[in-house]
Amino acid sequence: MKYHLNGFGLYDIASNEWEIYIDWNSENYYKLLSINEISLNPKGPKTWKYSREPYDPKKVIRGGSFLCNDSYCASYRVSARMPFSMDTGTNHTGFRCVKDI
């Protein structure tokens, strides 16, 4: 199998599990970003907002997992976002270690 680097010089960055992000989940944060500007690594909101569970702080998970199914999953794509309770553990969520250069 031949692998190809992406634009950042990385291989194989899509995975089979939801990835937990440091960003807080906010229902309208990304809708409020300007559509006329490019956002490089938006840092996310300063706090969470999730109307279904207003007292449970939520982080963002992205990407989908091997358990995704059309009947109960947002989607299996890198840009998919869902709220995630920080005290929840499952076998289909994980995180990726990164370092600024």
Gaussian input, Z-matrix of N, CA and C with variables (Angstrom, degrees):
# hf/3-21g

backbone

0 1
 N
 C     1     B1
 C     2     B2     1     A1
 N     3     B3     2     A2     1     D1
 C     4     B4     3     A3     2     D2
 C     5     B5     4     A4     3     D3
 N     6     B6     5     A5     4     D4
 C     7     B7     6     A6     5     D5
 C     8     B8     7     A7     6     D6
 N     9     B9     8     A8     7     D7
 C    10    B10     9     A9     8     D8
 C    11    B11    10    A10     9     D9
 N    12    B12    11    A11    10    D10
 C    13    B13    12    A12    11    D11
 C    14    B14    13    A13    12    D12
 N    15    B15    14    A14    13    D13
 C    16    B16    15    A15    14    D14
 C    17    B17    16    A16    15    D15
 N    18    B18    17    A17    16    D16
 C    19    B19    18    A18    17    D17
 C    20    B20    19    A19    18    D18
 N    21    B21    20    A20    19    D19
 C    22    B22    21    A21    20    D20
 C    23    B23    22    A22    21    D21
 N    24    B24    23    A23    22    D22
 C    25    B25    24    A24    23    D23
 C    26    B26    25    A25    24    D24
 N    27    B27    26    A26    25    D25
 C    28    B28    27    A27    26    D26
 C    29    B29    28    A28    27    D27
 N    30    B30    29    A29    28    D28
 C    31    B31    30    A30    29    D29
 C    32    B32    31    A31    30    D30
 N    33    B33    32    A32    31    D31
 C    34    B34    33    A33    32    D32
 C    35    B35    34    A34    33    D33
 N    36    B36    35    A35    34    D34
 C    37    B37    36    A36    35    D35
 C    38    B38    37    A37    36    D36
 N    39    B39    38    A38    37    D37
 C    40    B40    39    A39    38    D38
 C    41    B41    40    A40    39    D39
 N    42    B42    41    A41    40    D40
 C    43    B43    42    A42    41    D41
 C    44    B44    43    A43    42    D42
 N    45    B45    44    A44    43    D43
 C    46    B46    45    A45    44    D44
 C    47    B47    46    A46    45    D45
 N    48    B48    47    A47    46    D46
 C    49    B49    48    A48    47    D47
 C    50    B50    49    A49    48    D48
 N    51    B51    50    A50    49    D49
 C    52    B52    51    A51    50    D50
 C    53    B53    52    A52    51    D51
 N    54    B54    53    A53    52    D52
 C    55    B55    54    A54    53    D53
 C    56    B56    55    A55    54    D54
 N    57    B57    56    A56    55    D55
 C    58    B58    57    A57    56    D56
 C    59    B59    58    A58    57    D57
 N    60    B60    59    A59    58    D58
 C    61    B61    60    A60    59    D59
 C    62    B62    61    A61    60    D60
 N    63    B63    62    A62    61    D61
 C    64    B64    63    A63    62    D62
 C    65    B65    64    A64    63    D63
 N    66    B66    65    A65    64    D64
 C    67    B67    66    A66    65    D65
 C    68    B68    67    A67    66    D66
 N    69    B69    68    A68    67    D67
 C    70    B70    69    A69    68    D68
 C    71    B71    70    A70    69    D69
 N    72    B72    71    A71    70    D70
 C    73    B73    72    A72    71    D71
 C    74    B74    73    A73    72    D72
 N    75    B75    74    A74    73    D73
 C    76    B76    75    A75    74    D74
 C    77    B77    76    A76    75    D75
 N    78    B78    77    A77    76    D76
 C    79    B79    78    A78    77    D77
 C    80    B80    79    A79    78    D78
 N    81    B81    80    A80    79    D79
 C    82    B82    81    A81    80    D80
 C    83    B83    82    A82    81    D81
 N    84    B84    83    A83    82    D82
 C    85    B85    84    A84    83    D83
 C    86    B86    85    A85    84    D84
 N    87    B87    86    A86    85    D85
 C    88    B88    87    A87    86    D86
 C    89    B89    88    A88    87    D87
 N    90    B90    89    A89    88    D88
 C    91    B91    90    A90    89    D89
 C    92    B92    91    A91    90    D90
 N    93    B93    92    A92    91    D91
 C    94    B94    93    A93    92    D92
 C    95    B95    94    A94    93    D93
 N    96    B96    95    A95    94    D94
 C    97    B97    96    A96    95    D95
 C    98    B98    97    A97    96    D96
 N    99    B99    98    A98    97    D97
 C   100   B100    99    A99    98    D98
 C   101   B101   100   A100    99    D99
 N   102   B102   101   A101   100   D100
 C   103   B103   102   A102   101   D101
 C   104   B104   103   A103   102   D102
 N   105   B105   104   A104   103   D103
 C   106   B106   105   A105   104   D104
 C   107   B107   106   A106   105   D105
 N   108   B108   107   A107   106   D106
 C   109   B109   108   A108   107   D107
 C   110   B110   109   A109   108   D108
 N   111   B111   110   A110   109   D109
 C   112   B112   111   A111   110   D110
 C   113   B113   112   A112   111   D111
 N   114   B114   113   A113   112   D112
 C   115   B115   114   A114   113   D113
 C   116   B116   115   A115   114   D114
 N   117   B117   116   A116   115   D115
 C   118   B118   117   A117   116   D116
 C   119   B119   118   A118   117   D117
 N   120   B120   119   A119   118   D118
 C   121   B121   120   A120   119   D119
 C   122   B122   121   A121   120   D120
 N   123   B123   122   A122   121   D121
 C   124   B124   123   A123   122   D122
 C   125   B125   124   A124   123   D123
 N   126   B126   125   A125   124   D124
 C   127   B127   126   A126   125   D125
 C   128   B128   127   A127   126   D126
 N   129   B129   128   A128   127   D127
 C   130   B130   129   A129   128   D128
 C   131   B131   130   A130   129   D129
 N   132   B132   131   A131   130   D130
 C   133   B133   132   A132   131   D131
 C   134   B134   133   A133   132   D132
 N   135   B135   134   A134   133   D133
 C   136   B136   135   A135   134   D134
 C   137   B137   136   A136   135   D135
 N   138   B138   137   A137   136   D136
 C   139   B139   138   A138   137   D137
 C   140   B140   139   A139   138   D138
 N   141   B141   140   A140   139   D139
 C   142   B142   141   A141   140   D140
 C   143   B143   142   A142   141   D141
 N   144   B144   143   A143   142   D142
 C   145   B145   144   A144   143   D143
 C   146   B146   145   A145   144   D144
 N   147   B147   146   A146   145   D145
 C   148   B148   147   A147   146   D146
 C   149   B149   148   A148   147   D147
 N   150   B150   149   A149   148   D148
 C   151   B151   150   A150   149   D149
 C   152   B152   151   A151   150   D150
 N   153   B153   152   A152   151   D151
 C   154   B154   153   A153   152   D152
 C   155   B155   154   A154   153   D153
 N   156   B156   155   A155   154   D154
 C   157   B157   156   A156   155   D155
 C   158   B158   157   A157   156   D156
 N   159   B159   158   A158   157   D157
 C   160   B160   159   A159   158   D158
 C   161   B161   160   A160   159   D159
 N   162   B162   161   A161   160   D160
 C   163   B163   162   A162   161   D161
 C   164   B164   163   A163   162   D162
 N   165   B165   164   A164   163   D163
 C   166   B166   165   A165   164   D164
 C   167   B167   166   A166   165   D165
 N   168   B168   167   A167   166   D166
 C   169   B169   168   A168   167   D167
 C   170   B170   169   A169   168   D168
 N   171   B171   170   A170   169   D169
 C   172   B172   171   A171   170   D170
 C   173   B173   172   A172   171   D171
 N   174   B174   173   A173   172   D172
 C   175   B175   174   A174   173   D173
 C   176   B176   175   A175   174   D174
 N   177   B177   176   A176   175   D175
 C   178   B178   177   A177   176   D176
 C   179   B179   178   A178   177   D177
 N   180   B180   179   A179   178   D178
 C   181   B181   180   A180   179   D179
 C   182   B182   181   A181   180   D180
 N   183   B183   182   A182   181   D181
 C   184   B184   183   A183   182   D182
 C   185   B185   184   A184   183   D183
 N   186   B186   185   A185   184   D184
 C   187   B187   186   A186   185   D185
 C   188   B188   187   A187   186   D186
 N   189   B189   188   A188   187   D187
 C   190   B190   189   A189   188   D188
 C   191   B191   190   A190   189   D189
 N   192   B192   191   A191   190   D190
 C   193   B193   192   A192   191   D191
 C   194   B194   193   A193   192   D192
 N   195   B195   194   A194   193   D193
 C   196   B196   195   A195   194   D194
 C   197   B197   196   A196   195   D195
 N   198   B198   197   A197   196   D196
 C   199   B199   198   A198   197   D197
 C   200   B200   199   A199   198   D198
 N   201   B201   200   A200   199   D199
 C   202   B202   201   A201   200   D200
 C   203   B203   202   A202   201   D201
 N   204   B204   203   A203   202   D202
 C   205   B205   204   A204   203   D203
 C   206   B206   205   A205   204   D204
 N   207   B207   206   A206   205   D205
 C   208   B208   207   A207   206   D206
 C   209   B209   208   A208   207   D207
 N   210   B210   209   A209   208   D208
 C   211   B211   210   A210   209   D209
 C   212   B212   211   A211   210   D210
 N   213   B213   212   A212   211   D211
 C   214   B214   213   A213   212   D212
 C   215   B215   214   A214   213   D213
 N   216   B216   215   A215   214   D214
 C   217   B217   216   A216   215   D215
 C   218   B218   217   A217   216   D216
 N   219   B219   218   A218   217   D217
 C   220   B220   219   A219   218   D218
 C   221   B221   220   A220   219   D219
 N   222   B222   221   A221   220   D220
 C   223   B223   222   A222   221   D221
 C   224   B224   223   A223   222   D222
 N   225   B225   224   A224   223   D223
 C   226   B226   225   A225   224   D224
 C   227   B227   226   A226   225   D225
 N   228   B228   227   A227   226   D226
 C   229   B229   228   A228   227   D227
 C   230   B230   229   A229   228   D228
 N   231   B231   230   A230   229   D229
 C   232   B232   231   A231   230   D230
 C   233   B233   232   A232   231   D231
 N   234   B234   233   A233   232   D232
 C   235   B235   234   A234   233   D233
 C   236   B236   235   A235   234   D234
 N   237   B237   236   A236   235   D235
 C   238   B238   237   A237   236   D236
 C   239   B239   238   A238   237   D237
 N   240   B240   239   A239   238   D238
 C   241   B241   240   A240   239   D239
 C   242   B242   241   A241   240   D240
 N   243   B243   242   A242   241   D241
 C   244   B244   243   A243   242   D242
 C   245   B245   244   A244   243   D243
 N   246   B246   245   A245   244   D244
 C   247   B247   246   A246   245   D245
 C   248   B248   247   A247   246   D246
 N   249   B249   248   A248   247   D247
 C   250   B250   249   A249   248   D248
 C   251   B251   250   A250   249   D249
 N   252   B252   251   A251   250   D250
 C   253   B253   252   A252   251   D251
 C   254   B254   253   A253   252   D252
 N   255   B255   254   A254   253   D253
 C   256   B256   255   A255   254   D254
 C   257   B257   256   A256   255   D255
 N   258   B258   257   A257   256   D256
 C   259   B259   258   A258   257   D257
 C   260   B260   259   A259   258   D258
 N   261   B261   260   A260   259   D259
 C   262   B262   261   A261   260   D260
 C   263   B263   262   A262   261   D261
 N   264   B264   263   A263   262   D262
 C   265   B265   264   A264   263   D263
 C   266   B266   265   A265   264   D264
 N   267   B267   266   A266   265   D265
 C   268   B268   267   A267   266   D266
 C   269   B269   268   A268   267   D267
 N   270   B270   269   A269   268   D268
 C   271   B271   270   A270   269   D269
 C   272   B272   271   A271   270   D270
 N   273   B273   272   A272   271   D271
 C   274   B274   273   A273   272   D272
 C   275   B275   274   A274   273   D273
 N   276   B276   275   A275   274   D274
 C   277   B277   276   A276   275   D275
 C   278   B278   277   A277   276   D276
 N   279   B279   278   A278   277   D277
 C   280   B280   279   A279   278   D278
 C   281   B281   280   A280   279   D279
 N   282   B282   281   A281   280   D280
 C   283   B283   282   A282   281   D281
 C   284   B284   283   A283   282   D282
 N   285   B285   284   A284   283   D283
 C   286   B286   285   A285   284   D284
 C   287   B287   286   A286   285   D285
 N   288   B288   287   A287   286   D286
 C   289   B289   288   A288   287   D287
 C   290   B290   289   A289   288   D288
 N   291   B291   290   A290   289   D289
 C   292   B292   291   A291   290   D290
 C   293   B293   292   A292   291   D291
 N   294   B294   293   A293   292   D292
 C   295   B295   294   A294   293   D293
 C   296   B296   295   A295   294   D294
 N   297   B297   296   A296   295   D295
 C   298   B298   297   A297   296   D296
 C   299   B299   298   A298   297   D297
 N   300   B300   299   A299   298   D298
 C   301   B301   300   A300   299   D299
 C   302   B302   301   A301   300   D300

   B1=1.4491
   B2=1.5246
   B3=1.3021
   B4=1.4516
   B5=1.5258
   B6=1.3222
   B7=1.4547
   B8=1.5217
   B9=1.3114
   B10=1.4550
   B11=1.5245
   B12=1.3041
   B13=1.4582
   B14=1.5189
   B15=1.3445
   B16=1.4631
   B17=1.5280
   B18=1.3303
   B19=1.4572
   B20=1.5164
   B21=1.3432
   B22=1.4628
   B23=1.5235
   B24=1.3216
   B25=1.4572
   B26=1.5194
   B27=1.3317
   B28=1.4633
   B29=1.5213
   B30=1.3146
   B31=1.4565
   B32=1.5244
   B33=1.3129
   B34=1.4647
   B35=1.5296
   B36=1.3205
   B37=1.4648
   B38=1.5197
   B39=1.3164
   B40=1.4613
   B41=1.5256
   B42=1.3265
   B43=1.4610
   B44=1.5212
   B45=1.2977
   B46=1.4614
   B47=1.5169
   B48=1.3127
   B49=1.4513
   B50=1.5214
   B51=1.3280
   B52=1.4609
   B53=1.5147
   B54=1.3237
   B55=1.4625
   B56=1.5206
   B57=1.3364
   B58=1.4627
   B59=1.5296
   B60=1.3182
   B61=1.4639
   B62=1.5257
   B63=1.3072
   B64=1.4528
   B65=1.5354
   B66=1.3252
   B67=1.4694
   B68=1.5214
   B69=1.3219
   B70=1.4510
   B71=1.5210
   B72=1.3178
   B73=1.4534
   B74=1.5202
   B75=1.3006
   B76=1.4594
   B77=1.5173
   B78=1.3078
   B79=1.4613
   B80=1.5283
   B81=1.3179
   B82=1.4601
   B83=1.5205
   B84=1.3043
   B85=1.4652
   B86=1.5285
   B87=1.3161
   B88=1.4584
   B89=1.5242
   B90=1.3285
   B91=1.4646
   B92=1.5227
   B93=1.3378
   B94=1.4540
   B95=1.5284
   B96=1.3282
   B97=1.4647
   B98=1.5300
   B99=1.2905
   B100=1.4592
   B101=1.5217
   B102=1.3174
   B103=1.4634
   B104=1.5205
   B105=1.3276
   B106=1.4631
   B107=1.5242
   B108=1.3272
   B109=1.4525
   B110=1.5189
   B111=1.3098
   B112=1.4628
   B113=1.5182
   B114=1.3164
   B115=1.4636
   B116=1.5139
   B117=1.3088
   B118=1.4530
   B119=1.5163
   B120=1.2963
   B121=1.4604
   B122=1.5203
   B123=1.3307
   B124=1.4685
   B125=1.5216
   B126=1.3069
   B127=1.4695
   B128=1.5209
   B129=1.3038
   B130=1.4617
   B131=1.5122
   B132=1.3303
   B133=1.4647
   B134=1.5223
   B135=1.3350
   B136=1.4759
   B137=1.5247
   B138=1.3351
   B139=1.4601
   B140=1.5257
   B141=1.3084
   B142=1.4526
   B143=1.5274
   B144=1.3296
   B145=1.4604
   B146=1.5153
   B147=1.3299
   B148=1.4582
   B149=1.5123
   B150=1.3202
   B151=1.4597
   B152=1.5315
   B153=1.3129
   B154=1.4687
   B155=1.5291
   B156=1.3252
   B157=1.4698
   B158=1.5261
   B159=1.3358
   B160=1.4693
   B161=1.5297
   B162=1.3376
   B163=1.4645
   B164=1.5268
   B165=1.3245
   B166=1.4611
   B167=1.5223
   B168=1.3387
   B169=1.4685
   B170=1.5270
   B171=1.3107
   B172=1.4618
   B173=1.5234
   B174=1.3116
   B175=1.4565
   B176=1.5312
   B177=1.3216
   B178=1.4529
   B179=1.5197
   B180=1.3271
   B181=1.4598
   B182=1.5270
   B183=1.3300
   B184=1.4702
   B185=1.5142
   B186=1.3205
   B187=1.4492
   B188=1.5127
   B189=1.3017
   B190=1.4555
   B191=1.5141
   B192=1.3221
   B193=1.4633
   B194=1.5236
   B195=1.3244
   B196=1.4526
   B197=1.5222
   B198=1.3356
   B199=1.4625
   B200=1.5249
   B201=1.3378
   B202=1.4651
   B203=1.5261
   B204=1.3065
   B205=1.4475
   B206=1.5213
   B207=1.3075
   B208=1.4650
   B209=1.5261
   B210=1.3210
   B211=1.4636
   B212=1.5286
   B213=1.3339
   B214=1.4620
   B215=1.5199
   B216=1.2851
   B217=1.4574
   B218=1.5235
   B219=1.3420
   B220=1.4636
   B221=1.5205
   B222=1.2996
   B223=1.4636
   B224=1.5164
   B225=1.3033
   B226=1.4550
   B227=1.5165
   B228=1.3087
   B229=1.4548
   B230=1.5160
   B231=1.3119
   B232=1.4598
   B233=1.5258
   B234=1.3124
   B235=1.4654
   B236=1.5311
   B237=1.3189
   B238=1.4679
   B239=1.5250
   B240=1.3252
   B241=1.4747
   B242=1.5190
   B243=1.3258
   B244=1.4655
   B245=1.5205
   B246=1.3490
   B247=1.4622
   B248=1.5279
   B249=1.3398
   B250=1.4527
   B251=1.5197
   B252=1.3263
   B253=1.4674
   B254=1.5170
   B255=1.3112
   B256=1.4605
   B257=1.5239
   B258=1.3236
   B259=1.4569
   B260=1.5337
   B261=1.3151
   B262=1.4552
   B263=1.5213
   B264=1.2965
   B265=1.4512
   B266=1.5154
   B267=1.3123
   B268=1.4538
   B269=1.5259
   B270=1.3168
   B271=1.4609
   B272=1.5204
   B273=1.3274
   B274=1.4590
   B275=1.5298
   B276=1.3352
   B277=1.4610
   B278=1.5205
   B279=1.3069
   B280=1.4559
   B281=1.5016
   B282=1.3267
   B283=1.4621
   B284=1.5169
   B285=1.3083
   B286=1.4494
   B287=1.5348
   B288=1.2933
   B289=1.4635
   B290=1.5310
   B291=1.3212
   B292=1.4586
   B293=1.5122
   B294=1.3233
   B295=1.4627
   B296=1.5100
   B297=1.3344
   B298=1.4510
   B299=1.5186
   B300=1.3241
   B301=1.4631
   B302=1.4986
   A1=109.11
   A2=117.27
   A3=121.56
   A4=109.18
   A5=117.58
   A6=122.71
   A7=110.15
   A8=116.05
   A9=121.42
   A10=109.54
   A11=115.64
   A12=120.83
   A13=109.74
   A14=116.55
   A15=118.71
   A16=108.72
   A17=118.37
   A18=122.58
   A19=114.53
   A20=117.32
   A21=121.52
   A22=111.83
   A23=117.27
   A24=120.92
   A25=113.34
   A26=117.79
   A27=122.22
   A28=110.56
   A29=115.86
   A30=122.46
   A31=109.89
   A32=117.31
   A33=124.43
   A34=113.50
   A35=117.67
   A36=118.85
   A37=113.52
   A38=119.39
   A39=121.12
   A40=107.66
   A41=116.40
   A42=119.13
   A43=109.93
   A44=116.44
   A45=122.64
   A46=112.31
   A47=116.97
   A48=120.20
   A49=109.51
   A50=115.34
   A51=120.21
   A52=107.95
   A53=116.99
   A54=120.86
   A55=108.74
   A56=116.24
   A57=122.53
   A58=108.14
   A59=116.05
   A60=121.58
   A61=110.14
   A62=116.42
   A63=122.09
   A64=111.31
   A65=117.37
   A66=121.94
   A67=111.77
   A68=115.42
   A69=121.14
   A70=108.79
   A71=116.87
   A72=121.25
   A73=109.39
   A74=116.93
   A75=122.61
   A76=107.36
   A77=116.33
   A78=121.05
   A79=113.89
   A80=118.54
   A81=120.58
   A82=114.48
   A83=118.87
   A84=121.28
   A85=112.19
   A86=117.66
   A87=120.17
   A88=112.05
   A89=117.39
   A90=120.48
   A91=111.22
   A92=117.20
   A93=121.28
   A94=113.53
   A95=117.35
   A96=119.82
   A97=108.84
   A98=116.54
   A99=121.37
   A100=110.79
   A101=116.01
   A102=119.36
   A103=111.16
   A104=117.07
   A105=121.29
   A106=112.64
   A107=117.66
   A108=121.68
   A109=109.89
   A110=116.11
   A111=121.26
   A112=107.50
   A113=117.06
   A114=122.02
   A115=108.58
   A116=116.82
   A117=121.01
   A118=108.86
   A119=116.69
   A120=123.15
   A121=112.44
   A122=118.32
   A123=118.86
   A124=109.62
   A125=117.07
   A126=122.38
   A127=113.34
   A128=117.69
   A129=119.95
   A130=111.27
   A131=116.06
   A132=120.75
   A133=112.09
   A134=115.72
   A135=120.80
   A136=112.35
   A137=117.94
   A138=122.48
   A139=108.93
   A140=117.32
   A141=121.13
   A142=111.12
   A143=114.30
   A144=121.79
   A145=106.85
   A146=114.95
   A147=121.11
   A148=107.21
   A149=116.90
   A150=121.86
   A151=113.52
   A152=118.56
   A153=120.14
   A154=112.27
   A155=116.68
   A156=121.90
   A157=108.30
   A158=117.99
   A159=120.81
   A160=115.23
   A161=118.70
   A162=120.49
   A163=112.82
   A164=116.68
   A165=121.23
   A166=108.26
   A167=118.21
   A168=120.85
   A169=111.16
   A170=116.21
   A171=121.18
   A172=110.98
   A173=115.66
   A174=122.80
   A175=107.35
   A176=117.06
   A177=122.10
   A178=109.05
   A179=116.12
   A180=120.44
   A181=106.52
   A182=115.09
   A183=119.97
   A184=110.68
   A185=115.84
   A186=121.74
   A187=118.04
   A188=120.07
   A189=120.86
   A190=112.17
   A191=116.28
   A192=120.16
   A193=110.37
   A194=115.01
   A195=120.76
   A196=111.75
   A197=117.83
   A198=121.63
   A199=113.20
   A200=118.10
   A201=120.24
   A202=111.39
   A203=113.25
   A204=122.29
   A205=106.81
   A206=118.35
   A207=121.47
   A208=113.38
   A209=118.33
   A210=120.33
   A211=113.75
   A212=119.69
   A213=119.25
   A214=115.54
   A215=119.67
   A216=121.66
   A217=110.12
   A218=117.29
   A219=120.95
   A220=111.11
   A221=117.28
   A222=122.41
   A223=108.60
   A224=114.67
   A225=119.61
   A226=107.40
   A227=115.47
   A228=122.14
   A229=107.53
   A230=117.62
   A231=122.41
   A232=111.53
   A233=118.42
   A234=120.94
   A235=113.65
   A236=119.20
   A237=121.32
   A238=109.87
   A239=116.63
   A240=121.42
   A241=109.18
   A242=115.26
   A243=120.90
   A244=108.66
   A245=117.41
   A246=120.20
   A247=110.12
   A248=115.70
   A249=121.11
   A250=109.76
   A251=117.45
   A252=121.90
   A253=109.70
   A254=116.55
   A255=120.59
   A256=113.06
   A257=117.85
   A258=119.69
   A259=112.10
   A260=116.92
   A261=122.00
   A262=109.73
   A263=116.28
   A264=120.76
   A265=109.62
   A266=117.25
   A267=121.64
   A268=108.40
   A269=116.02
   A270=119.31
   A271=112.47
   A272=117.99
   A273=119.49
   A274=112.15
   A275=116.74
   A276=122.28
   A277=108.54
   A278=115.89
   A279=120.72
   A280=109.63
   A281=117.04
   A282=121.09
   A283=107.82
   A284=114.41
   A285=121.31
   A286=107.78
   A287=116.93
   A288=120.97
   A289=109.11
   A290=116.33
   A291=120.64
   A292=109.43
   A293=115.35
   A294=121.04
   A295=108.24
   A296=116.51
   A297=120.43
   A298=109.18
   A299=115.84
   A300=118.51
   A301=110.76
   D1=133.47
   D2=-179.72
   D3=-101.27
   D4=127.99
   D5=179.90
   D6=-99.77
   D7=148.89
   D8=178.73
   D9=-122.51
   D10=138.16
   D11=175.93
   D12=-70.76
   D13=145.56
   D14=171.31
   D15=-85.60
   D16=-173.73
   D17=-176.95
   D18=-63.32
   D19=-16.21
   D20=-179.81
   D21=-102.66
   D22=6.02
   D23=179.86
   D24=79.12
   D25=24.36
   D26=-178.32
   D27=-110.93
   D28=150.19
   D29=175.65
   D30=-105.48
   D31=146.76
   D32=162.90
   D33=46.40
   D34=61.74
   D35=-176.84
   D36=-92.80
   D37=-7.70
   D38=174.33
   D39=-84.68
   D40=142.11
   D41=-177.91
   D42=-130.75
   D43=-176.32
   D44=-179.39
   D45=-104.94
   D46=24.83
   D47=177.45
   D48=-144.81
   D49=154.88
   D50=173.65
   D51=-63.90
   D52=140.07
   D53=177.26
   D54=-105.24
   D55=130.45
   D56=179.49
   D57=-83.51
   D58=129.92
   D59=-179.68
   D60=-106.86
   D61=159.33
   D62=177.96
   D63=-73.04
   D64=-19.63
   D65=-177.67
   D66=-66.10
   D67=141.65
   D68=170.10
   D69=-72.46
   D70=149.07
   D71=175.15
   D72=-85.67
   D73=131.15
   D74=174.14
   D75=-139.64
   D76=127.71
   D77=-171.08
   D78=-56.98
   D79=-35.37
   D80=-173.71
   D81=-114.85
   D82=5.08
   D83=-173.59
   D84=-56.26
   D85=-51.46
   D86=-174.97
   D87=-72.50
   D88=-25.60
   D89=175.84
   D90=-69.52
   D91=-26.03
   D92=-178.16
   D93=-84.83
   D94=-12.32
   D95=177.14
   D96=-66.78
   D97=146.19
   D98=-178.81
   D99=-65.18
   D100=130.83
   D101=177.21
   D102=-80.32
   D103=-7.32
   D104=-178.85
   D105=-96.16
   D106=0.23
   D107=-179.01
   D108=-125.85
   D109=149.92
   D110=174.06
   D111=-86.47
   D112=130.85
   D113=177.85
   D114=-106.38
   D115=111.66
   D116=175.12
   D117=-90.56
   D118=115.03
   D119=179.53
   D120=48.60
   D121=64.96
   D122=177.06
   D123=-59.37
   D124=136.64
   D125=-172.96
   D126=-78.99
   D127=-8.28
   D128=179.26
   D129=82.84
   D130=172.66
   D131=-177.33
   D132=-71.41
   D133=162.81
   D134=179.85
   D135=-75.49
   D136=-20.02
   D137=178.03
   D138=-149.22
   D139=173.50
   D140=-177.48
   D141=-91.24
   D142=160.36
   D143=170.62
   D144=-151.88
   D145=114.29
   D146=179.31
   D147=-143.08
   D148=103.77
   D149=-170.86
   D150=-64.20
   D151=-28.13
   D152=-179.94
   D153=-68.92
   D154=-32.66
   D155=179.64
   D156=-138.15
   D157=75.37
   D158=-171.33
   D159=-68.23
   D160=-14.74
   D161=-177.77
   D162=-107.34
   D163=7.31
   D164=179.00
   D165=-114.29
   D166=105.02
   D167=-179.19
   D168=-57.31
   D169=133.80
   D170=-177.38
   D171=-121.03
   D172=136.51
   D173=169.31
   D174=-97.42
   D175=175.97
   D176=178.16
   D177=-98.26
   D178=136.14
   D179=166.23
   D180=-116.38
   D181=147.24
   D182=-176.92
   D183=-136.90
   D184=152.16
   D185=165.86
   D186=107.98
   D187=-25.27
   D188=-176.79
   D189=83.33
   D190=167.67
   D191=-178.19
   D192=-136.30
   D193=177.44
   D194=178.52
   D195=-65.96
   D196=-13.70
   D197=178.85
   D198=-91.38
   D199=-4.16
   D200=-177.01
   D201=-60.70
   D202=138.83
   D203=178.94
   D204=-144.80
   D205=145.79
   D206=-177.92
   D207=-55.67
   D208=-26.68
   D209=-175.59
   D210=-78.25
   D211=-18.49
   D212=-177.06
   D213=-144.89
   D214=5.47
   D215=-175.78
   D216=-119.66
   D217=142.89
   D218=-178.83
   D219=-59.05
   D220=-46.80
   D221=174.76
   D222=169.85
   D223=167.78
   D224=176.55
   D225=-112.72
   D226=81.48
   D227=177.81
   D228=-150.13
   D229=153.74
   D230=-174.63
   D231=-59.71
   D232=-34.84
   D233=-176.30
   D234=-84.38
   D235=-2.78
   D236=178.64
   D237=-64.83
   D238=135.67
   D239=179.43
   D240=-127.42
   D241=143.15
   D242=174.51
   D243=-144.92
   D244=153.70
   D245=174.27
   D246=-73.95
   D247=150.02
   D248=-176.61
   D249=-142.70
   D250=126.02
   D251=176.46
   D252=-73.31
   D253=132.65
   D254=-175.74
   D255=-68.80
   D256=-17.84
   D257=-179.23
   D258=-99.00
   D259=17.74
   D260=-179.05
   D261=-104.31
   D262=136.12
   D263=175.57
   D264=-124.93
   D265=134.71
   D266=177.72
   D267=-141.60
   D268=168.70
   D269=179.64
   D270=-87.89
   D271=4.12
   D272=179.70
   D273=-125.72
   D274=28.35
   D275=170.57
   D276=-128.46
   D277=150.89
   D278=179.28
   D279=-161.28
   D280=-172.65
   D281=178.27
   D282=-140.87
   D283=162.84
   D284=-179.32
   D285=-119.42
   D286=129.29
   D287=177.22
   D288=-78.93
   D289=134.07
   D290=179.01
   D291=-133.73
   D292=161.46
   D293=179.21
   D294=-144.67
   D295=133.67
   D296=173.80
   D297=-69.56
   D298=143.57
   D299=177.06
   D300=-101.34

